[in-house]
Amino acid sequence: MQDDLQQIFAEGGILARQIKGYHPRQAQQEMAQRIADTLASATVLVAEAGTGTGKTFAYLAPAILSGQKIFISTGTKNLQDQLFRRDLPTLRKALAVPFQAAILKGRGNYLCHHRLTLAEQDPLLLSQTDTLRSLRDWSQSSKNGDLSESDLLETQSNLWPRVTSTVDNCLGQQCPDYQQCFIVEARRRAQEADIVVINHHLLMSDFALKTAGQGEVLPTADAFIIDEAHQLPAIAGQFLGNRISSHQIVELCRDSVQEMQEHAADSQQLTLHAEKLQAKLQSLRLHIGNVEQRTPWLTQLYNDEIKNHFNELVDYLEVFESELEPLAVRSPGLSQCHVRAGELVNIIQLFTEQNDDNLVLWLDNRPAGFVLHATPFKISQHFQQWLEEKPAAWIFTSATLTVAGKFNHFCQHLGIENAEYASWESPFDYAKQSLLYLPNIPVEPADRRYNQYVADIAKEVILHSQGRIFLLFTSYRAMHEVAELLADLDYPLMVQGSGAKATLLEEFRQHGNAVLLGTNSFWEGVDVRGEALSCVLIDKIPFASPGDPVLEARINNLKERGGNPFRSIQIPSAVIQLKQGIGRLIRDEQDHGVLVLCDPRLLNKPYGKVFMRSLPAMPITQDINQVEDFFMQRQVKKAV
């Protein structure tokens, strides 16, 4: 395959002839060869490829040429669609190699015919009859039922969960619409395809089911390529363990009553029990409050009123399950509701007392409802076993996997052993294309005056950059506080939350001189090329909140074992996040820009050296006049 890869990636090669603007990159060719070797030997490769390496084609080309059955997992559904609808077709045309590709998403993305029928019959949804009718018409013509391809529903629409299925409410082969099920058809295509594009949430669903001994979501494959692999540990932690939400209980009550009315109308007492269960749930919610928070569950149980209401909720749920038991034979839907109730009873009992030292019990409370999580302290042992039970080639890649040049943090988190490692720096010339500005801030980030200093620095930099800047924050509070301080800017000011992310980005590109303030979701997966983004300011080192219940539990657990959680957990995670934020600045060989890191701890704390060693090789200054010179020189070159 080596000769084939050279012909593909070389100067004047296949990609250069087929793709306008393609430039050969040595790192891309080397990465493709390492991936080809890994696929051939069915081993494990952990590979960091800096921004601009071209890692997507570097793994797609050898995957296609291998002739193997390969799953490619990405971090988001947007990237998933990009791979399937843009990158794979491009390579199919360029390589002229026959292969079959499929895309597979979680069931919540596909319209469910049966759930749509139930929604059409619900008198509470009469006001949305027109939308439901449009969905019905669309379902007759859609080839795959992926709701993201329709503009009929917003992602946050209350109809979305009503017309899609979950693992809880899917009737499986007992469903009257099973023969035309979009999910069954999507899985059939995935079974038959050579290249299947999935996302990390679906991959981790397979992981969780396998770990729990409940089968698998994905068919067997020869290889798994995990892109944006730095996201995998956090997502794995979400799926491994148990959770129960207020929404699940509400849905159970609603679906049970609807099924009862159609198939067991002589059992109207179920409606009364459903109303009592929902009333008790609402009572618990009132006592928990609607303040958005993530907090250890056991601290909530110190409140006697919350504890009493929660215990009563458990009792009511158990009664509801027993009421469903004799009705289960009446219809597949009632049988499924009974199974769901039993599973919820088993899960909720985990939270009545701390009976498993390996689990972190915590509450995620939102205005729309709450979720109780039972998350394992460590996932490494489970993940390692899962890899061993899926004998295949495994390739983990991202632009941000190392901390100070080492892969230890990522691999230890997932329990990856006996792997090969490779790293390629970004081909971008950061020494010429960028400047790192470390302003002097006389106070620590915890000081109440800190955000005023950040705002003042931002104003000064914006003056020289003429807008064209991302301001990235580690908290919503800091973002909004600085936004208020920048309200009188002469440039378009855009703040996360004032519109959809995609809309804000498109407006930012169109303005060409805008100032955009964002938090976590703008730190990664955002690609703005050209002069519209010429500066990125980061307010401080992105240490995870010590109040996060899972992080707090892991920190305490490591302390008890004599470890150093700050060095082993908090610093490495912050380095990865910082590198992601920095990666927004230079996206192209023609890009130029200034990176502003405001946090004084980068220079005055010993651990700051770890962060500095993880940055691209950029010229550094603490002089704002050099920032001005950088932009002035760009203007002169542009004029010439």
C-alpha positions as CSV (number, residue, x, y, z in Angstrom):
1,M,0.0,0.0,0.0
2,Q,3.0,2.3,0.5
3,D,3.3,3.0,-3.2
4,D,-0.4,3.6,-3.5
5,L,-0.3,6.2,-0.6
6,Q,2.7,8.0,-2.2
7,Q,0.8,8.3,-5.5
8,I,-2.2,9.7,-3.6
9,F,-0.4,12.3,-1.4
10,A,2.7,13.2,-3.4
11,E,3.4,16.4,-5.3
12,G,1.3,16.1,-8.5
13,G,-0.3,13.0,-7.1
14,I,-4.0,11.9,-7.2
15,L,-5.2,14.4,-4.6
16,A,-3.2,17.2,-6.1
17,R,-4.8,16.5,-9.5
18,Q,-8.3,16.1,-8.2
19,I,-8.7,18.6,-5.4
20,K,-8.3,22.3,-6.1
21,G,-5.8,24.0,-3.7
22,Y,-4.5,20.7,-2.3
23,H,-0.9,20.9,-1.1
24,P,1.2,17.8,-0.2
25,R,2.3,17.6,3.4
26,Q,5.0,15.3,4.6
27,A,3.3,14.8,8.0
28,Q,0.0,13.7,6.2
29,Q,1.8,11.1,4.1
30,E,3.7,9.8,7.1
31,M,0.5,9.6,9.2
32,A,-1.3,7.8,6.4
33,Q,1.4,5.2,6.2
34,R,1.4,4.6,10.0
35,I,-2.4,4.1,9.9
36,A,-2.1,1.7,7.0
37,D,0.5,-0.3,9.0
38,T,-1.8,-0.3,12.0
39,L,-4.7,-1.5,9.9
40,A,-2.6,-4.3,8.4
41,S,-1.3,-5.5,11.8
42,A,-4.5,-5.0,13.8
43,T,-2.6,-3.2,16.5
44,V,-3.3,0.0,18.5
45,L,-2.1,3.5,17.4
46,V,-2.4,6.7,19.4
47,A,-1.6,9.6,17.1
48,E,-1.6,13.4,17.6
49,A,-1.7,15.4,14.4
50,G,-1.4,19.2,14.8
51,T,-3.9,21.5,13.1
52,G,-3.4,21.5,9.4
53,T,-1.8,18.1,9.1
54,G,-4.8,16.9,7.1
55,K,-5.6,13.9,9.4
56,T,-9.0,13.3,7.9
57,F,-7.6,12.2,4.5
58,A,-4.7,10.7,6.2
59,Y,-6.9,8.1,7.8
60,L,-9.7,7.9,5.2
61,A,-7.4,7.0,2.3
62,P,-5.7,4.0,3.9
63,A,-9.1,2.9,5.4
64,I,-10.6,2.9,1.9
65,L,-7.6,1.1,0.3
66,S,-7.5,-1.6,3.1
67,G,-10.7,-3.2,1.9
68,Q,-11.6,-3.8,5.6
69,K,-14.8,-3.2,7.5
70,I,-14.0,0.0,9.4
71,F,-16.0,2.2,11.8
72,I,-14.9,5.9,11.9
73,S,-16.1,7.7,15.0
74,T,-16.2,11.5,15.3
75,G,-16.9,13.9,18.1
76,T,-20.1,15.6,16.8
77,K,-22.9,14.9,14.4
78,N,-21.8,17.9,12.3
79,L,-18.4,16.3,11.8
80,Q,-20.1,13.0,11.1
81,D,-22.1,14.6,8.3
82,Q,-19.1,16.4,7.0
83,L,-17.2,13.1,6.7
84,F,-20.0,11.2,5.1
85,R,-21.3,13.9,2.8
86,R,-18.2,15.8,1.8
87,D,-14.9,14.0,2.6
88,L,-15.8,10.4,1.6
89,P,-17.4,11.4,-1.7
90,T,-14.3,13.5,-2.5
91,L,-12.0,10.5,-2.0
92,R,-14.4,8.2,-3.8
93,K,-14.1,10.3,-6.9
94,A,-10.4,10.9,-6.5
95,L,-9.3,7.4,-5.8
96,A,-11.7,5.6,-8.1
97,V,-11.9,2.7,-5.7
98,P,-15.3,1.1,-5.2
99,F,-16.5,0.9,-1.6
100,Q,-19.8,1.2,0.2
101,A,-20.2,3.8,2.9
102,A,-22.9,4.3,5.5
103,I,-23.7,6.8,8.3
104,L,-25.2,5.6,11.6
105,K,-26.5,7.9,14.3
106,G,-28.2,7.4,17.6
107,R,-31.9,6.5,17.5
108,G,-32.9,9.9,18.7
109,N,-32.0,11.3,15.3
110,Y,-34.4,9.2,13.3
111,L,-38.2,9.7,12.9
112,C,-40.1,6.8,14.5
113,H,-43.3,5.9,12.6
114,H,-44.9,4.4,15.6
115,R,-44.1,7.4,17.9
116,L,-45.4,9.7,15.2
117,T,-48.7,7.8,15.1
118,L,-49.0,8.1,18.9
119,A,-48.3,11.9,18.7
120,E,-50.9,12.3,16.1
121,Q,-53.5,10.6,18.4
122,D,-52.5,12.8,21.5
123,P,-55.2,15.4,22.1
124,L,-52.6,17.6,23.9
125,L,-50.8,18.0,20.6
126,L,-53.7,19.3,18.6
127,S,-52.1,22.7,18.2
128,Q,-49.2,21.1,16.3
129,T,-51.3,19.1,13.9
130,D,-49.9,20.9,10.9
131,T,-46.3,20.1,11.8
132,L,-47.2,16.4,12.5
133,R,-49.0,16.2,9.1
134,S,-45.8,17.7,7.5
135,L,-43.7,15.1,9.3
136,R,-46.0,12.3,8.1
137,D,-45.7,13.6,4.5
138,W,-41.9,13.9,4.8
139,S,-41.6,10.3,6.2
140,Q,-43.2,9.0,3.0
141,S,-40.5,10.5,0.9
142,S,-37.4,10.4,3.1
143,K,-34.9,7.7,2.4
144,N,-33.3,7.6,5.8
145,G,-35.6,9.4,8.3
146,D,-32.8,11.6,9.7
147,L,-34.6,14.6,11.1
148,S,-31.5,16.8,10.7
149,E,-32.1,16.7,7.0
150,S,-35.5,18.2,7.5
151,D,-36.3,21.8,8.4
152,L,-39.6,20.8,10.0
153,L,-38.3,20.6,13.6
154,E,-35.9,22.7,15.6
155,T,-33.5,20.5,17.7
156,Q,-35.1,22.0,20.9
157,S,-38.7,21.4,19.7
158,N,-40.9,19.7,22.3
159,L,-42.1,17.5,19.4
160,W,-38.6,16.0,18.8
161,P,-38.7,13.5,21.7
162,R,-42.4,12.7,20.8
163,V,-41.6,11.5,17.3
164,T,-38.3,9.7,18.0
165,S,-37.7,6.6,20.0
166,T,-35.4,5.8,23.0
167,V,-34.0,2.5,24.2
168,D,-36.7,2.7,26.8
169,N,-39.8,3.0,24.6
170,C,-38.7,1.2,21.4
171,L,-40.9,-1.8,20.8
172,G,-38.3,-3.6,18.7
173,Q,-39.7,-6.4,16.5
174,Q,-43.1,-6.1,18.2
175,C,-43.6,-2.6,16.7
176,P,-46.4,-2.5,14.2
177,D,-44.1,-0.3,12.0
178,Y,-41.0,-2.5,12.3
179,Q,-40.8,-3.3,8.6
180,Q,-40.4,0.4,7.7
181,C,-38.3,1.4,10.6
182,F,-35.7,4.0,9.7
183,I,-33.3,2.8,12.5
184,V,-33.5,-0.8,11.4
185,E,-32.8,0.2,7.8
186,A,-29.8,2.4,8.9
187,R,-28.3,-0.5,10.8
188,R,-28.8,-2.8,7.9
189,R,-26.9,-0.4,5.7
190,A,-24.2,-0.2,8.3
191,Q,-24.0,-4.0,8.4
192,E,-23.4,-4.1,4.7
193,A,-21.0,-1.1,4.3
194,D,-17.2,-1.1,4.2
195,I,-16.9,2.3,5.9
196,V,-19.4,3.3,8.6
197,V,-19.3,6.8,10.0
198,I,-20.6,7.0,13.6
199,N,-20.2,9.4,16.5
200,H,-18.6,9.0,20.0
201,H,-22.0,8.8,21.7
202,L,-23.1,5.9,19.6
203,L,-19.7,4.2,20.1
204,M,-20.0,4.6,23.8
205,S,-23.6,3.3,23.8
206,D,-22.1,0.1,22.4
207,F,-19.5,0.2,25.1
208,A,-22.1,0.7,27.9
209,L,-24.4,-2.1,26.6
210,K,-21.4,-4.5,26.2
211,T,-20.1,-3.7,29.7
212,A,-23.6,-4.3,31.2
213,G,-23.9,-7.6,29.4
214,Q,-26.9,-6.4,27.3
215,G,-25.5,-7.1,23.8
216,E,-24.1,-4.6,21.3
217,V,-25.3,-1.7,19.1
218,L,-22.6,-2.0,16.4
219,P,-21.8,-5.0,14.2
220,T,-18.3,-6.4,14.3
221,A,-15.5,-4.6,12.4
222,D,-11.9,-5.0,11.4
223,A,-10.9,-1.6,12.7
224,F,-12.1,1.5,14.6
225,I,-10.7,4.9,13.9
226,I,-11.5,7.4,16.6
227,D,-11.2,11.1,15.5
228,E,-11.3,13.9,18.1
229,A,-10.3,11.2,20.5
230,H,-9.5,13.7,23.3
231,Q,-13.3,13.8,23.9
232,L,-13.7,10.1,24.5
233,P,-12.8,9.8,28.2
234,A,-15.5,12.3,29.2
235,I,-18.1,10.8,27.0
236,A,-17.3,7.3,28.2
237,G,-17.8,8.4,31.7
238,Q,-21.3,9.6,30.8
239,F,-22.3,6.3,29.4
240,L,-20.7,3.9,31.8
241,G,-22.9,3.9,34.9
242,N,-26.6,4.6,35.4
243,R,-28.8,7.6,35.2
244,I,-32.5,8.4,35.8
245,S,-34.2,11.7,34.8
246,S,-37.4,13.4,35.8
247,H,-38.2,13.4,32.1
248,Q,-38.0,9.6,31.9
249,I,-40.6,9.3,34.7
250,V,-42.9,11.8,33.0
251,E,-42.6,10.0,29.7
252,L,-43.3,6.6,31.4
253,C,-46.5,8.0,32.9
254,R,-47.6,9.6,29.7
255,D,-46.9,6.5,27.5
256,S,-48.4,4.1,30.0
257,V,-51.7,6.1,30.2
258,Q,-51.9,6.4,26.4
259,E,-51.3,2.7,26.0
260,M,-53.8,1.9,28.7
261,Q,-56.5,4.0,27.1
262,E,-56.1,2.2,23.8
263,H,-55.6,-1.4,25.0
264,A,-56.8,-1.6,28.6
265,A,-59.6,1.0,29.0
266,D,-61.1,-1.0,31.9
267,S,-58.0,-0.2,34.0
268,Q,-58.5,3.6,34.5
269,Q,-57.0,3.4,38.0
270,L,-53.6,3.5,36.2
271,T,-54.3,7.1,35.3
272,L,-54.8,7.9,39.0
273,H,-51.5,6.3,39.9
274,A,-49.7,8.1,37.1
275,E,-51.1,11.4,38.4
276,K,-49.9,10.6,41.9
277,L,-46.5,9.7,40.7
278,Q,-46.1,12.9,38.7
279,A,-47.4,14.9,41.6
280,K,-44.8,13.4,43.9
281,L,-42.1,14.1,41.2
282,Q,-43.2,17.7,41.0
283,S,-43.1,18.0,44.8
284,L,-39.5,16.7,44.9
285,R,-38.6,19.2,42.1
286,L,-40.0,22.1,44.0
287,H,-37.9,21.2,47.1
288,I,-34.7,20.7,45.0
289,G,-35.4,24.0,43.3
290,N,-34.8,25.1,39.7
291,V,-31.3,26.5,40.2
292,E,-28.9,25.1,37.6
293,Q,-26.3,23.0,39.5
294,R,-24.2,19.9,39.5
295,T,-23.8,18.6,43.0
296,P,-23.2,15.4,45.0
297,W,-26.5,13.7,45.5
298,L,-25.8,12.7,49.1
299,T,-25.5,16.4,50.1
300,Q,-29.1,16.7,48.9
301,L,-30.2,13.9,51.2
302,Y,-28.9,15.8,54.2
303,N,-32.1,17.9,53.7
304,D,-34.8,15.9,55.5
305,E,-37.6,17.2,53.3
306,I,-35.8,16.3,50.1
307,K,-34.9,12.9,51.5
308,N,-38.5,12.2,52.5
309,H,-40.0,13.3,49.2
310,F,-37.4,11.3,47.3
311,N,-38.2,8.1,49.3
312,E,-41.9,8.7,48.7
313,L,-41.1,9.0,44.9
314,V,-39.3,5.7,45.0
315,D,-42.3,4.1,46.8
316,Y,-44.8,5.6,44.2
317,L,-42.6,4.4,41.3
318,E,-42.6,0.8,42.8
319,V,-46.4,0.9,43.1
320,F,-46.7,2.2,39.5
321,E,-44.6,-0.8,38.3
322,S,-46.8,-3.2,40.2
323,E,-49.9,-1.7,38.7
324,L,-48.4,-2.2,35.2
325,E,-47.5,-5.8,35.8
326,P,-51.0,-7.4,35.2
327,L,-51.5,-5.0,32.2
328,A,-48.3,-6.0,30.4
329,V,-50.0,-8.8,28.5
330,R,-52.6,-6.5,26.9
331,S,-50.2,-5.0,24.3
332,P,-46.5,-4.7,23.3
333,G,-46.6,-1.1,24.4
334,L,-47.9,-1.9,27.9
335,S,-45.4,-4.7,28.2
336,Q,-42.6,-2.3,27.3
337,C,-43.9,0.3,29.8
338,H,-43.8,-2.4,32.5
339,V,-40.2,-3.2,31.6
340,R,-39.3,0.5,31.7
341,A,-40.8,0.9,35.1
342,G,-38.9,-2.0,36.5
343,E,-35.6,-0.7,35.1
344,L,-36.3,2.8,36.6
345,V,-37.0,1.2,40.0
346,N,-33.7,-0.6,39.9
347,I,-31.8,2.5,39.0
348,I,-33.5,4.9,41.4
349,Q,-32.8,2.5,44.3
350,L,-29.1,3.2,43.7
351,F,-29.7,6.7,45.0
352,T,-31.5,5.8,48.3
353,E,-28.1,5.2,50.0
354,Q,-24.4,5.0,49.1
355,N,-24.0,1.3,48.7
356,D,-21.2,1.2,46.0
357,D,-17.9,2.9,46.7
358,N,-17.0,2.7,43.0
359,L,-19.8,5.1,42.0
360,V,-20.1,8.8,42.2
361,L,-23.8,9.7,42.9
362,W,-24.6,13.2,41.7
363,L,-27.5,15.5,40.7
364,D,-27.6,17.5,37.5
365,N,-30.4,20.0,38.0
366,R,-31.7,22.2,35.2
367,P,-34.8,24.5,35.0
368,A,-36.3,21.9,32.6
369,G,-35.8,18.9,34.9
370,F,-33.1,16.9,36.8
371,V,-31.0,13.9,36.1
372,L,-29.5,11.6,38.8
373,H,-26.2,10.1,37.7
374,A,-24.3,7.1,39.1
375,T,-20.9,7.5,37.5
376,P,-17.9,5.2,38.0
377,F,-14.7,6.7,39.5
378,K,-12.6,5.1,36.8
379,I,-13.4,3.8,33.4
380,S,-9.9,2.5,32.4
381,Q,-10.5,-1.1,33.5
382,H,-13.8,-1.3,31.7
383,F,-12.5,0.4,28.6
384,Q,-9.4,-1.8,28.4
385,Q,-11.6,-5.0,28.7
386,W,-13.9,-3.6,26.0
387,L,-10.9,-3.2,23.6
388,E,-9.8,-6.7,24.3
389,E,-13.2,-8.1,23.5
390,K,-13.3,-6.3,20.2
391,P,-10.2,-7.7,18.5
392,A,-9.5,-5.1,15.8
393,A,-7.1,-2.4,14.8
394,W,-7.7,0.7,17.0
395,I,-6.6,4.2,16.0
396,F,-7.1,7.2,18.3
397,T,-6.3,10.5,16.8
398,S,-6.7,14.2,17.6
399,A,-4.9,17.5,17.4
400,T,-4.7,17.5,21.2
401,L,-3.7,14.3,22.9
402,T,-0.4,15.1,24.5
403,V,0.6,17.1,27.6
404,A,4.1,18.5,27.3
405,G,4.7,16.0,24.5
406,K,3.5,12.9,26.4
407,F,0.4,10.7,25.9
408,N,0.3,9.4,29.5
409,H,-2.8,11.3,30.6
410,F,-5.0,10.2,27.7
411,C,-3.8,6.5,27.7
412,Q,-4.1,6.1,31.5
413,H,-7.6,7.6,31.5
414,L,-8.8,4.9,29.0
415,G,-6.5,2.1,30.2
416,I,-4.8,1.9,26.8
417,E,-1.8,-0.4,26.9
418,N,0.7,-1.9,24.4
419,A,0.0,0.9,21.9
420,E,2.2,2.6,19.4
421,Y,2.5,6.3,19.6
422,A,3.1,9.0,16.9
423,S,3.0,12.7,16.9
424,W,3.2,15.3,14.0
425,E,3.4,19.0,14.7
426,S,1.3,21.4,12.7
427,P,2.8,22.2,9.3
428,F,1.8,25.9,9.9
429,D,4.7,28.2,10.5
430,Y,3.7,29.7,13.8
431,A,6.9,31.6,14.1
432,K,5.9,33.7,11.1
433,Q,2.2,33.4,11.2
434,S,1.5,34.2,14.8
435,L,2.4,36.1,17.9
436,L,1.7,35.1,21.6
437,Y,0.9,38.1,23.8
438,L,1.1,37.6,27.6
439,P,-0.2,40.8,29.1
440,N,0.8,41.9,32.6
441,I,-2.2,41.5,35.0
442,P,-1.3,42.4,38.6
443,V,-4.0,40.3,40.2
444,E,-4.9,36.6,40.3
445,P,-7.9,35.3,38.4
446,A,-9.8,34.8,41.6
447,D,-9.7,38.6,42.3
448,R,-13.0,40.4,41.8
449,R,-11.2,43.0,39.6
450,Y,-9.8,40.4,37.2
451,N,-12.5,40.6,34.6
452,Q,-12.1,44.4,34.4
453,Y,-8.4,43.8,33.5
454,V,-9.4,41.3,30.9
455,A,-11.9,43.7,29.4
456,D,-9.4,46.5,29.3
457,I,-6.8,44.2,27.6
458,A,-9.5,43.1,25.1
459,K,-10.3,46.7,24.2
460,E,-6.7,47.5,23.6
461,V,-6.2,44.4,21.4
462,I,-9.4,44.9,19.5
463,L,-8.3,48.5,18.7
464,H,-5.2,47.0,16.9
465,S,-6.9,43.9,15.4
466,Q,-9.9,46.0,14.2
467,G,-12.3,43.5,15.6
468,R,-11.8,40.0,14.0
469,I,-11.5,38.4,17.4
470,F,-12.7,35.5,19.5
471,L,-12.8,36.1,23.3
472,L,-13.0,32.6,24.9
473,F,-14.0,32.2,28.5
474,T,-14.0,29.5,31.1
475,S,-17.3,30.5,32.6
476,Y,-20.6,32.1,31.6
477,R,-20.4,34.6,34.4
478,A,-17.0,36.0,33.2
479,M,-18.2,36.0,29.6
480,H,-21.3,38.1,30.4
481,E,-19.4,40.4,32.8
482,V,-16.8,41.2,30.1
483,A,-19.6,41.5,27.5
484,E,-21.2,44.3,29.5
485,L,-17.8,46.1,29.8
486,L,-17.4,45.9,26.0
487,A,-20.9,47.1,25.2
488,D,-19.7,50.4,23.7
489,L,-17.4,48.9,21.1
490,D,-17.5,50.3,17.6
491,Y,-17.5,46.7,16.2
492,P,-20.3,44.1,16.0
493,L,-20.5,42.4,19.3
494,M,-21.8,38.8,19.5
495,V,-22.3,36.8,22.6
496,Q,-22.9,33.1,22.9
497,G,-26.5,32.4,23.7
498,S,-27.8,35.3,21.7
499,G,-28.4,33.0,18.7
500,A,-27.7,29.5,17.5
501,K,-24.0,28.7,17.3
502,A,-24.0,28.1,13.5
503,T,-25.8,31.4,13.0
504,L,-23.4,33.3,15.2
505,L,-20.4,31.9,13.3
506,E,-21.9,32.7,9.9
507,E,-22.6,36.2,11.0
508,F,-19.1,36.5,12.4
509,R,-17.7,35.5,9.0
510,Q,-19.9,37.8,7.1
511,H,-19.2,40.9,9.2
512,G,-15.4,40.4,8.8
513,N,-14.7,42.7,11.8
514,A,-16.8,41.2,14.6
515,V,-16.1,40.4,18.2
516,L,-17.5,37.1,19.4
517,L,-17.6,36.0,23.1
518,G,-18.0,32.3,23.8
519,T,-17.5,29.6,26.4
520,N,-16.9,25.8,26.1
521,S,-18.7,25.1,22.8
522,F,-16.5,27.7,21.0
523,W,-13.2,26.3,22.2
524,E,-13.3,23.4,19.7
525,G,-14.9,22.3,16.5
526,V,-15.0,25.8,15.2
527,D,-13.3,26.6,11.9
528,V,-13.1,30.3,10.7
529,R,-10.4,30.8,8.1
530,G,-9.0,34.0,6.7
531,E,-8.8,37.5,8.2
532,A,-12.3,37.4,9.7
533,L,-10.6,35.7,12.7
534,S,-7.2,37.3,13.3
535,C,-7.0,37.2,17.1
536,V,-8.0,34.8,19.9
537,L,-8.1,35.9,23.5
538,I,-8.4,33.4,26.4
539,D,-9.3,34.8,29.8
540,K,-7.6,32.2,31.9
541,I,-6.3,28.6,32.2
542,P,-9.3,26.4,31.7
543,F,-9.2,24.4,34.9
544,A,-12.3,22.4,35.4
545,S,-14.6,23.7,38.2
546,P,-13.5,22.0,41.5
547,G,-17.2,22.0,42.4
548,D,-18.0,19.4,39.7
549,P,-19.1,16.4,41.7
550,V,-17.4,13.8,39.5
551,L,-14.1,15.7,39.5
552,E,-14.4,16.4,43.2
553,A,-15.0,12.7,43.9
554,R,-12.0,11.6,41.7
555,I,-9.8,14.2,43.4
556,N,-10.7,13.0,46.8
557,N,-10.3,9.4,45.8
558,L,-6.8,10.0,44.4
559,K,-5.8,12.0,47.5
560,E,-6.9,9.0,49.7
561,R,-4.6,6.8,47.7
562,G,-1.7,9.2,48.1
563,G,-1.8,10.7,44.6
564,N,-1.5,14.3,43.5
565,P,-4.8,15.1,41.7
566,F,-3.7,18.6,40.7
567,R,-0.7,17.2,38.7
568,S,-2.4,14.0,37.6
569,I,-5.9,15.2,36.7
570,Q,-6.5,18.9,36.7
571,I,-3.4,20.2,34.9
572,P,-3.4,17.6,32.0
573,S,-7.2,18.2,31.4
574,A,-6.6,22.0,31.3
575,V,-3.7,21.6,28.9
576,I,-5.8,19.7,26.5
577,Q,-8.6,22.2,26.7
578,L,-6.2,25.2,26.3
579,K,-4.7,23.6,23.2
580,Q,-8.2,23.2,21.7
581,G,-8.9,26.9,22.2
582,I,-5.5,27.9,20.7
583,G,-6.3,25.8,17.7
584,R,-9.0,28.2,16.6
585,L,-6.5,30.8,15.6
586,I,-4.5,29.4,12.7
587,R,-6.6,27.3,10.4
588,D,-4.9,27.7,7.1
589,E,-1.4,28.3,5.6
590,Q,-2.4,31.8,4.8
591,D,-3.8,32.7,8.2
592,H,-2.0,35.1,10.6
593,G,-3.1,36.1,14.1
594,V,-2.3,37.0,17.6
595,L,-3.0,34.7,20.6
596,V,-3.7,36.5,23.9
597,L,-3.4,34.5,27.1
598,C,-4.4,36.6,30.0
599,D,-3.7,34.3,32.9
600,P,-0.6,35.5,34.9
601,R,-0.2,32.0,36.4
602,L,1.3,30.9,33.1
603,L,4.4,32.9,34.1
604,N,4.3,33.1,37.9
605,K,3.4,29.5,38.9
606,P,5.7,26.5,38.5
607,Y,3.0,24.5,36.7
608,G,2.8,27.3,34.1
609,K,5.8,25.7,32.4
610,V,3.8,22.6,31.6
611,F,1.3,24.7,29.7
612,M,4.0,26.8,27.9
613,R,5.7,23.6,26.8
614,S,2.5,22.4,25.2
615,L,2.0,25.5,23.0
616,P,3.1,25.9,19.4
617,A,6.5,27.5,18.9
618,M,5.3,31.1,18.7
619,P,7.2,34.3,19.3
620,I,6.2,35.7,22.7
621,T,5.8,39.3,23.9
622,Q,4.5,41.2,26.9
623,D,4.5,44.5,25.0
624,I,1.2,45.7,23.4
625,N,3.2,47.7,21.0
626,Q,4.5,44.5,19.3
627,V,0.8,43.4,19.0
628,E,0.2,46.7,17.2
629,D,3.3,46.2,15.0
630,F,2.1,42.7,14.1
631,F,-1.2,43.9,12.7
632,M,0.3,47.0,11.1
633,Q,2.8,44.8,9.2
634,R,-0.1,42.6,8.0
635,Q,-1.9,45.7,6.7
636,V,1.2,46.9,4.8
637,K,1.7,43.5,3.2
638,K,-1.9,43.4,2.3
639,A,-1.7,46.8,0.7
640,V,1.3,45.8,-1.4
